[in-house]
Amino acid sequence: MGRILCFLIFFLFLSLPNSSLSSFSINSSTPLCLSDQSSALLHFRNSFSVGNSNGYCDYYSYPPKNSWKKGTDCCGWDGVTCDSMTGHVIAIDLSCSGLHGPIHPNTTLFSLRHLQRLNLAYNHFYGSTISSKFGGFAIMTHLNLTDSSVTGNFPSEISHLSKLVSLDLSGNIDMRIETPNLKRLIQNLTHLTELVLYEIDMTSVSTSCLTNLSSSLTSLRLTSCQLKGKFPDNIFHLPNLQILRVGYNYNLTGSLPTYNWSTPLESLTLSETEFSIDLPYLISNLKSLKDLLVGGCNLIGSSYPTFLSNLTQITVLDISDNNFGGQCPWSLLNNTGLTFLDLSYNNFIGQLPEVTTKLTQILSSNNSSNSQLVNKIPSNLKYLSLSGNLLNGTIPSWVYTIPSLLELHLDDNQFTGHIDEFQHNSLVSLSVSFNNFSGNVESKIFSKLKSLRYLDMSNNPHLSLHSFTSATNILSKIHSLQLSSSNITEIPQFLRTAEYIEYLDLSNNHIKGNIPSWVMEVGKDSLYYFSVSRNNLTGHIPSLICNLSSLIFLDFSYNRLNNMIPPCLGKLSDNLKDLNLQSNNLNGTVPTTFAKGCQLRSLKLNGNQLEGALPQSLVHCRNLEALDFGNNKINGTFPCWLETLLELRVLILRSNNFHGAIGNPKTKFPFPNLRIIDLSHNEFHGLLPTKFFMHLKAMMNANADKGELKYMGDSYYQDSVTLVMKGNFIVLVKILSLLTTIDFSNNNFKGEIPNVIGELQSLKGLNFSHNNLIGCMPQSLGNLTNLEWLDLSSNKLTGEIPIQLVDLTMLAFLNLSENHLFGHIPQGKQFNTFMNDSYYGNLGLCGFPMTKACGNDEGQQPSPSSTIQEDDFEFENGFHWKVVLLGYGCGFMFGLGLGYLVFSSGKPKWLVNIVYGGRHNKLRRP
């Protein structure tokens, strides 16, 4: 999950007395030390290199453990506890020690047979599996490997630790646990009081195996485990259960007890599940509840949560993403014990309250809504999120002075006024994006924020950031900086000393000139996301870019960069997943050095001056999903070797110099996941590739992607693409995974349209226009029931229009013009909406909407009505474009509410800022 979830999990982890980290606090007061124990400890620790700490540790500044030295008393080392009688090491705490490397199966750690407590949390063990030898610690009571990069299957031998009281393996997202091993664990560990497995893959686990959990259990945390099915009711009745967290299991169902429910629950997390929750009943019955997280749940009850005023004992509250409305429940702020409050992504209105000595409500003189005053702001408040509401007005002074505040999120509202100086030194994360703040942002505003790591000020069009970006002595610990759409004209100077920067978004601004060489040193070992797209950068891309060895996403698109692409960028693909250099003036060839182990997921070089052939070394990039080489000067024959890339979903070769016949596949199952292919405006010839069409499995199963809408991309970046759809250039800001199109237009294909096209029943669009196709339109086209646009214009097709096309009820655009078709135009359904343009140049066609009658029928004029409503604009760069408001019918794009831009003619050189103006998800390291 994202940083906010991680913060929340950690905060709750520390806020309750039974947390495993608290139980690992070790006092090293024993003076004894056995030589074999000392040697084993040193050998174990020295088997790792020591590097950067886990981000969690940096976030909360955990102290290093530096006292492990040969010849000194091991019982006095940081994190080591010995038995006062025998000298045996009984506890080790190496959490947050920056250990890097694998845990070897024969490590000397396993010789310490008297260990009772072991904490290796928050290190980097690089894909090590949990050895079965961990099951040999017969008297172990506490085991913690949280967020330590261990992988593989959960070993059944852990269930041999019959004395185990606390088990925490959470945060290891590449670890899996199967039903038999989890069932065995639950059956054998009868003394277990704490089981923490959040973010472990439990996709295949049957929730019924959780039924027999120990009655001594006080804490169960299974957040983000991909659990599905019905959650066992009896868990809510466990007599000692104080902490239950099963949130972010999106397909987990269940309901809370409605009677005879006596429980000591203090912390309950059900966010983003399918639980049915009567929130007023829950609040009125759980008297001991301190932490309640029900964001994005199926809540039963009022849409105006006045009942929240009863939560006087609450310390942590998350009711985000629940469509609550009305006045924001500011009375919650009167709870002096409140430490965490998330009201984000609801429909709350009004202004932030001012502080008064007496709680009251007043009628605002400016509007009819009620504004509230609060008598005191919680001095312990650490997290406040009001994002994604309809709040307005200025930010009151108390917001800038909360002494304990770590995170403040005010983004996606309608706040106005100036941003003042922040007084709380503890602030770690600040987001004020997508508001209407104005005025100058002075560097002194952030001068006291010595701990600030995450700052998002993007999309405030009236802010002036010149003084801020020219400062050199602020934000030295910044990890993530988002200044997209902020009117800045230079890369911020303070980044020169930002050695910890990981995520940098300066897109959609007015930065001009060459890329400064010092930028290539920014976050050299840590920067994973870097975007300066949609600016006015000129000159070449410095080869020093390849010094940024940690890059995962790089976006220099929509600038005026020239010269060659640095060849070394191909070598960066060991880590690089997304490379976007489209719409520049780059020349030369595509880098040829994509090595084995290449991690690229998307490569976009559209709209440059690249020449030569495509490098076959791209076959090493086995994870490639999107390739866009459109609008260049690339030549050669069809790159059939791409068919071996089994994950490829998007292939765009439009407007290049490709030539020759496509021929037959070279592999048994070519392009099994391909959803979008655009070969238009090239010089391909020969027959249409029937045998390729026969294997496009992702275009065949019309029901494969039904259900939850998904976009192409990953957790920190979503793909966009420009396609010809319904006769216009269209920019899709996001690509739904169920979008499938074929565009072979403007080539020299000949022969007939193969019947196998009718098997591609997922197709949304098909364009074979401007070729030399002959013969009749196949009746199998009537099987394409999801088709929304069909363009077969400017060919040599003959015969009648198949009557079966009338059944294509999703068809919103049809162009059969400039062929040799004849006979009666089919009538009914969508065909009643098509005008003369759909059939122009077919002299043998007759009937509506043509003026030519068929036999005794009278010809008809086109209907004056139209399903198209557009606003037209002309830009100074010469191309004409349209923003579609309602669309061409009841088709896919608007049925799903997905907006896009339409270019009616010409080749767009610059896709206007509105394409990039929409909000991104928070971008995270994968």
C-alpha positions, 0 to 999 in steps of 0.5 A: 500500500502507499506511504499513508497506509504504511504510516498508519500501520506503523503509528497504530503499531506503536500506539498500543502496549502489545506491539511486537516492536515494544516487546523487543525493547532489550536492556543489555545489562548482563556482564557475561559473554560466551566466546562461541556466542560472540563469534556466532553473532559477529560472523552473522552480522559480518555476513551482510554489508551495511548500507542505507536503512529501510525507509521506515527507519529513516522516517523515524530516525532509529539510532544505529547499533554500532557497539558490536566489536570483537574482543568486547563483551557481547552481552553489552552490545546494542540489541543483545541480551544474555541469560544472567546465569548461563551467559547464553544469548537469549535475545537479539534486536538488529532491527533498522540496522541497514543490513544488506544481503541474503540470510544464508541457510547455514548462517551461524545465527542458527547455532544460538539455540537458546534464543527466545526473541529475534528481531531482524525487522526493517533490513534488506535481505534481498529475496532470502527465503525463511529457512526451515531452520528457523523452526529449530529455535525450540524456546523462541517466544518472539520472532519479527522479520517485518519488512525485511525483503524475504520471499517465497513460501511460508515454511511449515517448520515455523509451526514447530515453535510451540512456545511462540507468543508473537509472530510478525512477518509483515511487509514482505510482499513477495512471501506467500502462505498457503492454507495447509501451512497457515492451518498448521500454524494456527493449530500448533501455536496455542500460546500465540497472542499476536499474529501479524502477517499484513501484506503477505500474499494469502490469495489462495488461503481459505478464510475458514482456516482462521476459525480456530485461532487461539482464544488467547489471541490479543492482536490479529493483523492481516491487512492487505493480504488479498484475502477473499471470501467470508470472514469468520464471525467467531473471531469477533467473539474472541474473549481477549482480542484487542486489535483486529486489522483486516483492511485493504482486502478488497474482496473480503466480505462479512458483517459485524455482530448485531447482538450479544457482542461483548468485546475488549476491542480497542483497535478495528480496521476494516477499510477497503473491504466488503464488510457491511457496517452499521456505523452508528451501532458500532460506535454506540456499542464498542465502548473500549474502542480507541482506533477505528478505520473504516475508510472506503467501506460499505457503511449502513447509516446516515450520510451526515455523520453527526453521530461521530460526536459520541467518539469522545474516547477515540484516538485514531479515526479514518472515515475516508472515501465514504460519501459523507456530506454536509458540514465537516464534523469539526467537533472531533477536534475537541477530543484532546486525545485524538492523534490521527484523523482522516476525513479525506475523499468525502463531500464535506463542505465549509471552512476550517474552524477558528479556535475559541475558548467556548464551543459554539456554532455561528452563521457565516456572514458570507454564506448560508452554511454553518461554520464551527469554532473549536475550543482547543486543537488536540496537541497530540494530533500527528496526522490530519488529512482533509484531502478530496472534499469541498472545503474552502476559505483560508487556512487558520493559524492553528494549522501552522502551529500544531506541535506534534503534527507529522503529516498534513494533507489539504489537497484536492479542495478549494482553499484560497489565500496565502500559505504561511510559515509553518512552525512545527519542526516535526512535520514530515509530509505536506500536501496542498496541491489542487487548490486555489492558493495564491501569492508568493511562496517564500523560502522562509515558509519552510525554514523550520521544517527540518524534517520535511520529506514529502512536499506536494504543492502542484496544481496551484495556478496562482502561486508564485514559486520563484523565491522558493525555487531559487533558495539553496538552504532548505529541505535538505532531507526531502525525499519526494517533491511534487511541483507539477503545474506550478508555473516554475521556470527553473529546476529548484536550486535547493535540490543541489543538496537533496541527497535523499531525493527519491521522487521528483516531479517538475512536469507541466511547467515553464522550465527552459534551456539546457538540462543543468549538469548538476541535476544528474547528481541529484539523488544519484543513489536514491532517485527512482522517479524523475519527470520534467515532461511538458516544459521547454527544455532544449539541448541534448540529454546528458549522458550523465543521466546514466549515473542515476542508477536507481531510476525506475521511471524517467519522463522527458517527454514533450520538450524540445530536446535534440541530438541522440538518445544516450546509448547508456540508457539501454543499460539502465534498464536493469532497474528502469521500468518506464522510459518516456522520451516522446514528442521531442526532436531526438535523432539517431537510432534507438539504443541497442544495448538492452541487456538480459534482465532488462526490467522495462515495462513501457518504452515511448519514443513517439514523435521524434526523428529516430532512424534505423531499425528497431534493436532486437535486444528489446527481446531481453525486456521480458516484462514489456507491456507498452511499446510506442515508436510512432511518428519517427523515421524508423525503417525495416520489416515488421519486427516479428521477433516482438511476438516473443514478448508475452506481456506486450499489450500495446504496440504502436509503429504508426507513421514510420518507414516500415515495409514488406509483408508481415508474413506468418508468426515465428512462434507457436503463440504470438502476441497472446496479450496484445490489445492495441496494435497500430501499424498505420501510415507505413509501407506494409504490403501483402495479405493481411496477417491471418495467422497472427489474428488467429492467436490474438487471445486477448482480443477474443474473450469479450468477457475476460476483463469484465468487472472491476475497471483496471488501467494499464500501468503499475502502482506509480504510473499509468500509461497514456496513448494517442490513437485514431478512434472514430475518425479522430486523433484521441489522447487517452490519459489512461488506458483501460485494460479492456480497450482493444483496437487494430489499426492497419490503415494507410498501407498497401495491404491487399486481398480479402478481409479474413473471416477470422476477424470475427473471432476477435470479439473484444475489439472496440475498434477496427481500421483497415482504411486506405489499403487495396483490400478487395472482395466482400465484407465478411459476415463474421464482422457481425460477431464483433458485438463490442465494436464501437468504430469500424473504418474500411474506407478507401479500399476496393471492397465489393458486394453488399453491406452484411445485414449482420452489422445491424446487431452491432448495437455499440457501433458509434462510428462507421466509415465505408466510403470510397469503395465499390459497395452496392445494394440496400443499406441496412436499416435499424438500430445504430444504422439509423444514426449514420449519415452520408459521410459513412457511405460516400463514393459507393455509387451502387448503394441506395436507401437511407441516408442516401438520396438514391432510392432502392427499387420502389423506396424513396430516397431520404435526406440525412436526419438533421439530428446528431449525436455529436456535440463538440466545442471546436478550437484552433491553436496557433501551432496549426492543428485543429482539435475538438474536446468531445463533450457527449460523444458519438453514441452510447459507446465504451468511452463515455459509458465508462465516463473516461474523458479524452481529447480529439484531434480531427486532422493533422499530426499533433506536435504538442498535446495540450496541457489539459492532457497532463492536468489531471491528478496522478495517483501518489507515486510510490516505489514498487 
